[in-house]
């Protein structure tokens, strides 16, 4: 791990910035609301599916439905918090 970090640092700040940017894009957990808004629809669905795979033991909501819920509730906080609320609302409605 340290060797990979040293290699990354040796390649310059641009490489480090690209690595951080791609890491932030990798999970709904790290996206801001504006980051979410910049994603394409297929990417939003992929991020929602990844969130559900990691954080939902019972996947009763489709990834597309979760992405739609996140788009509709954009004023309610960070995407990760909104995703938790969307899934919780679905679970409570059973």
VOFI-244759 format. One record per residue (C-alpha): chain; y, z, x. Coordinates in Angstrom, 2 decimals. Example, Ala and Ser with C-alpha at 12.3 -4.5 7.8 and 13.67 -1.06 7.14 Angstrom:
<volums>
<unit A | v -4.50 | w 7.80 | u 12.30>
<unit A | v -1.06 | w 7.14 | u 13.67>
</volums>
This chain:
<volums>
<unit A | v 0.00 | w 0.00 | u 0.00>
<unit A | v 2.48 | w 0.96 | u 2.73>
<unit A | v 1.63 | w -2.20 | u 4.66>
<unit A | v 2.36 | w -4.35 | u 1.62>
<unit A | v 5.68 | w -2.58 | u 1.10>
<unit A | v 6.62 | w -3.03 | u 4.77>
<unit A | v 5.74 | w -6.72 | u 4.55>
<unit A | v 7.84 | w -7.05 | u 1.42>
<unit A | v 10.78 | w -5.28 | u 3.04>
<unit A | v 10.48 | w -7.46 | u 6.13>
<unit A | v 10.79 | w -10.63 | u 4.05>
<unit A | v 14.24 | w -9.61 | u 2.90>
<unit A | v 16.13 | w -8.27 | u -0.09>
<unit A | v 15.60 | w -11.43 | u -2.15>
<unit A | v 11.84 | w -10.95 | u -2.07>
<unit A | v 12.20 | w -7.29 | u -2.96>
<unit A | v 14.47 | w -8.15 | u -5.89>
<unit A | v 12.02 | w -10.75 | u -7.15>
<unit A | v 9.15 | w -8.26 | u -6.91>
<unit A | v 11.09 | w -5.62 | u -8.84>
<unit A | v 12.14 | w -8.17 | u -11.45>
<unit A | v 8.59 | w -9.36 | u -12.01>
<unit A | v 7.36 | w -5.76 | u -12.21>
<unit A | v 9.99 | w -5.00 | u -14.85>
<unit A | v 8.90 | w -8.05 | u -16.84>
<unit A | v 5.27 | w -6.99 | u -16.61>
<unit A | v 5.42 | w -4.26 | u -19.23>
<unit A | v 7.22 | w -3.42 | u -22.43>
<unit A | v 7.66 | w 0.04 | u -20.96>
<unit A | v 10.25 | w -1.19 | u -18.46>
<unit A | v 12.21 | w -3.68 | u -20.60>
<unit A | v 15.67 | w -2.98 | u -21.93>
<unit A | v 16.71 | w -4.34 | u -25.31>
<unit A | v 18.58 | w -7.18 | u -23.64>
<unit A | v 15.51 | w -7.97 | u -21.50>
<unit A | v 13.44 | w -8.16 | u -24.69>
<unit A | v 15.96 | w -10.51 | u -26.31>
<unit A | v 15.76 | w -12.89 | u -23.33>
<unit A | v 11.98 | w -13.29 | u -23.58>
<unit A | v 10.43 | w -16.35 | u -25.20>
<unit A | v 8.35 | w -15.84 | u -28.34>
<unit A | v 5.03 | w -16.39 | u -26.52>
<unit A | v 6.10 | w -13.90 | u -23.83>
<unit A | v 7.09 | w -11.35 | u -26.49>
<unit A | v 3.66 | w -11.67 | u -28.09>
<unit A | v 2.00 | w -11.30 | u -24.68>
<unit A | v 4.05 | w -8.18 | u -23.93>
<unit A | v 3.19 | w -6.76 | u -27.36>
<unit A | v -0.52 | w -7.48 | u -26.81>
<unit A | v -0.38 | w -5.76 | u -23.41>
<unit A | v 1.35 | w -2.74 | u -24.96>
<unit A | v -1.29 | w -2.52 | u -27.66>
<unit A | v -4.15 | w -2.86 | u -25.19>
<unit A | v -2.82 | w 0.06 | u -23.15>
<unit A | v -1.26 | w 2.40 | u -25.72>
<unit A | v -3.11 | w 1.80 | u -29.01>
<unit A | v -6.66 | w 2.98 | u -29.44>
<unit A | v -6.89 | w 1.39 | u -32.90>
<unit A | v -5.24 | w -1.99 | u -32.99>
<unit A | v -4.51 | w -2.47 | u -36.68>
<unit A | v -1.34 | w -4.48 | u -36.05>
<unit A | v -1.47 | w -7.94 | u -34.52>
<unit A | v 0.54 | w -8.56 | u -31.37>
<unit A | v 2.64 | w -11.14 | u -33.25>
<unit A | v 3.41 | w -8.56 | u -35.96>
<unit A | v 4.43 | w -6.01 | u -33.34>
<unit A | v 6.71 | w -8.56 | u -31.63>
<unit A | v 8.26 | w -9.37 | u -35.02>
<unit A | v 8.78 | w -5.65 | u -35.74>
<unit A | v 10.49 | w -5.28 | u -32.35>
<unit A | v 12.79 | w -8.20 | u -33.15>
<unit A | v 13.68 | w -6.80 | u -36.59>
<unit A | v 14.40 | w -3.27 | u -35.31>
<unit A | v 16.54 | w -4.23 | u -32.32>
<unit A | v 19.21 | w -1.58 | u -32.92>
<unit A | v 16.80 | w 1.38 | u -32.80>
<unit A | v 16.49 | w 1.90 | u -29.03>
<unit A | v 14.46 | w 0.63 | u -26.10>
<unit A | v 11.60 | w -1.80 | u -26.84>
<unit A | v 8.93 | w 0.72 | u -25.78>
<unit A | v 10.29 | w 3.37 | u -28.15>
<unit A | v 10.58 | w 0.81 | u -30.94>
<unit A | v 7.00 | w -0.33 | u -30.32>
<unit A | v 5.77 | w 3.24 | u -30.64>
<unit A | v 7.73 | w 3.59 | u -33.89>
<unit A | v 6.36 | w 0.30 | u -35.26>
<unit A | v 2.78 | w 1.32 | u -34.54>
<unit A | v 3.34 | w 4.84 | u -35.90>
<unit A | v 4.86 | w 3.49 | u -39.11>
<unit A | v 1.84 | w 1.27 | u -39.63>
<unit A | v -0.55 | w 4.16 | u -38.98>
<unit A | v 1.35 | w 6.47 | u -41.37>
<unit A | v 1.24 | w 3.83 | u -44.10>
<unit A | v -2.56 | w 3.78 | u -44.24>
</volums>
